[in-house]
Amino acid sequence: MWEIVLFFLFIVPVVHLIHEMGHVLFAKLFGIKETEIVLGIGPEWFHFSHASIRYRVHYLVFLGGYSTNSREGVLSPVKVAFISLGGPLFNIASILMVLPLLSEYDFLLLHLFILFSSWVGLVNLVPFKMGNRRSDGWQIATSLYRLVKIRGNEN
């Protein structure tokens, strides 16, 4: 029972934080200065800033997360694709870092971390749109389409 509670209160938010950090760090690589990571939904529990990243944590911390940035001008399709790919790449990197621990510490929370991080990374690579929200896969596919269209117009 305690594993389920720890999964929802610790593993899920950590996996979402890792995913959003991937987006934010790629955005920082492309010169975007102001970024924000939001974890959860509902009333805001607390917020803080560190290293020019604003963090907001809501009471239902286990129900997703997202990152935003303020940018001037339009980003190139390549930059948008890489920023969108950053989240899933960080999920994969976190799995690779945790895998060696399985041989020494084989317990349920490590397995749940690996499974949930895999799920978050892979599902976000699927191109889909729900209302105004677009998956990372949607952003990547749209960016690649724009890039091909731009290159096609140059010829």
For each residue, the residues with C-beta under 8 A, 3 or more apart:
1: 4 5
2: 5 6
3: 6 7 108 109 112
4: 1 7 8
5: 1 2 8 9
6: 2 3 9 10 11 109
7: 3 4 10 11 12 109 112 116
8: 4 5 11 12 62
9: 5 6 12 13 61 62
10: 6 7 13 14 109
11: 6 7 8 14 15 109 112 113 116
12: 7 8 9 15 16 61 62 116
13: 9 10 16 17 39 40 57 61 62 65
14: 10 11 17 18 113
15: 11 12 18 19 91 94 113 116 117 120
16: 12 13 19 20 39 64 65 120
17: 13 14 20 21 37 39 65
18: 14 15 21 22 90 91 94 117
19: 15 16 22 23 65 87 88 90 91 120 121 124
20: 16 17 23 24 37 39 65 66 67 87
21: 17 18 24 25 37 90
22: 18 19 25 26 86 87 88 89 90 91
23: 19 20 26 27 67 83 84 86 87 136
24: 20 21 27 28 35 37 53 67 69 86
25: 21 22 28 29 86 90
26: 22 23 29 30 82 83 85 86
27: 23 24 30 32 35 67 69 71 83 86
28: 24 25 31 32 35 52
29: 25 26 82
30: 26 27 75 79 82 83
31: 28
32: 27 28 35 69 70 71
33: 52 70
34: 52 54 69 70
35: 24 27 28 32 52 53 54 67 68 69 70
36: 53 54 55 56 67 68 69
37: 17 20 21 24 53 54 55 56 65 66 67
38: 55 56 57 58 65 66 67 68
39: 13 16 17 20 55 56 57 58 61 64 65
40: 13 45 57 58 59 60 61 62 63 64 65
41: 58 60 63 64
42: 58 59 60 63
43: 58 59
44: 47 56 57 58 59
45: 40 57 58 59 61
46: 57
47: 44 54 55 56 57
48: 54 55
49: 52 53 54 55
50: 53 55
51:
52: 28 33 34 35 49
53: 24 35 36 37 49 50
54: 34 35 36 37 47 48 49
55: 36 37 38 39 47 48 49 50
56: 36 37 38 39 44 47
57: 13 38 39 40 44 45 46 47 61
58: 38 39 40 41 42 43 44 45 61
59: 40 42 43 44 45
60: 40 41 42 63
61: 9 12 13 39 40 45 57 58
62: 8 9 12 13 40
63: 40 41 42 60
64: 16 39 40 41
65: 13 16 17 19 20 37 38 39 40
66: 20 37 38
67: 20 23 24 27 35 36 37 38
68: 35 36 38
69: 24 27 32 34 35 36
70: 32 33 34 35
71: 27 32 75
72:
73:
74:
75: 30 71 79 80 83
76: 79 80
77: 80 81 142 143 144 146 147 150
78: 81 82 143 147
79: 30 75 76 82 83
80: 75 76 77 83 84 139 142 143
81: 77 78 84 85 139 140 143 144 147
82: 26 29 30 78 79 85 86
83: 23 26 27 30 75 79 80 86 139
84: 23 80 81 87 136 137 139 140 143
85: 26 81 82 88 89 136 140
86: 22 23 24 25 26 27 82 83 89 90
87: 19 20 22 23 84 90 91 121 124 136
88: 19 22 85 91 92 120 121 122 124 125 136
89: 22 85 86 92 93 121
90: 18 19 21 22 25 86 87 93 94
91: 15 18 19 22 87 88 94 95 117 118 120 121 124
92: 88 89 95 96 121
93: 89 90 96 97
94: 15 18 90 91 97 98 113 117
95: 91 92 98 99 114 117 118 121
96: 92 93 99
97: 93 94 100
98: 94 95 101 102 110 113 114 117
99: 95 96 102 114
100: 97 103 104
101: 98 104 105 110
102: 98 99 105 106 110 111 114
103: 100 106
104: 100 101
105: 101 102 110
106: 102 103 110
107: 110 111
108: 3 111 112
109: 3 6 7 10 11 112 113
110: 98 101 102 105 106 107 113 114
111: 102 107 108 114 115
112: 3 7 11 108 109 115 116
113: 11 14 15 94 98 109 110 116 117
114: 95 98 99 102 110 111 117 118
115: 111 112 118 119
116: 7 11 12 15 112 113 119 120
117: 15 18 91 94 95 98 113 114 120 121
118: 91 95 114 115 121 122
119: 115 116 122 123
120: 15 16 19 88 91 116 117 123 124
121: 19 87 88 89 91 92 95 117 118 124 125
122: 88 118 119 125 126
123: 119 120 126 135
124: 19 87 88 91 120 121 135 136 137
125: 88 121 122 135 136 137 140
126: 122 123 135 137
127: 135 137 138 140 141 142
128: 134 135 137 138
129: 133 134 135 138
130: 133
131:
132:
133: 129 130
134: 128 129 138 139 142
135: 123 124 125 126 127 128 129 138 139
136: 23 84 85 87 88 124 125 139 140
137: 84 124 125 126 127 128 140 141
138: 127 128 129 134 135 141 142
139: 80 81 83 84 134 135 136 142 143
140: 81 84 85 125 127 136 137 143 144
141: 127 137 138 144 145
142: 77 80 127 134 138 139 145 146
143: 77 78 80 81 84 139 140 146 147
144: 77 81 140 141 147 148
145: 141 142 148 149
146: 77 142 143 149 150
147: 77 78 81 143 144 150 151
148: 144 145 151 152
149: 145 146 152 153
150: 77 146 147 153 154
151: 147 148 154 155
152: 148 149 155
153: 149 150
154: 150 151
155: 151 152
